[in-house]
């Protein structure tokens, strides 16, 4: 009888929290933590249904699609979780030429993606040379001009003046994942890197009129309290896109023998993110489980499919450097049947651009902008 009473009490509390979420009322930290702790299949189904309902309220049945170009696998950092850490002799290194990147971007644009994500490690070629970012700034400009699509740049931590140059070049987004907002755990993951500097780079990007993507990694020793700390950090930052990815052990790294977490952990975090940030973009990454994991992440409340990669171009992923890429599964054509089965559809390029422009207009009203508007790009567009 006591167990039945506790169960009834828990169900009543869950219904009250989800009703509050449905009314777009802000949840307390204790209420959000309660959702993260759900275990039963029935309770989880209710959580995911609420997340999908909120997504539909703000985005209808439309899903956004992101093209991904990992343009350099060289990195000066030694993150314990990353396959491309500088000391990993097992990692295959490459640095794509501008023409190779532009070719990949054009192919992605023609396939129907809504954004081009230019990602790289903190490549010493750019980070350790005086004026080393100019080729990358020029590349942003060229990709924007070639595709006409919004561009996300993910170069790691860069100085504020470089963020301004990226924005002037036409970048719309800056992605820089904190991984965790537990500073002790951050120090264990991102060796000899500054927690505060990484966080400040995103704050500076917002002031420059760049939309920001924040992300966390789960399954690397993080507790539910750590997840809540990250959700609080995301709320404070007011990032336009928030994401979570499950840890995948990488050959040649200190965490190679650690197990990957059960995916229900990531799915619960996606759903709670949707409830806490109902009008934000939340990715379902193909980079962890390929297309096989897409349906569950979308059903948990995600509304962006990320890590769409053109096949047979020698491009790598992050968590799964080769999975589903050259087979052609991580393409728009490979994703659309899954969306159709769920009663969803890809948004149009115009719909995505409209969302981006509205969010950028909000930033300008909030921060002004650090864009000078005086750089016609004559000094770098020819490079």
Protein Blocks (a to p, Z undefined) as FASTA:
>chain_A
ZZmmmmmmmmmmmmmmmmmmmnopacdfklmmmmmmpmbfklmmmmmmmmmmmmmmmnoj
adcddddddfbfcdfbfcfkbmkbmklmkbccddddfklmmmmmmmmmmnopabdcdddd
ddfklmmpghklmmmmmmmmmmmmmnopacdddebjadfklmmmmmmnopabdcddehia
cfklmmmmmgoiafklmmmmmmmmmmnopacdddddehihpafklmmmmmmmmmmnopab
dcdddddddehiaklmpccddfklmmmmmmmmmmmmmmbccdddfklnommlmmmmmmno
pabdehiacehkopacfklmmgoklnomacfklmmmmmmmnopacddfklmmmmmmmmmm
mmmmmnopabeolagolmmmmZZ
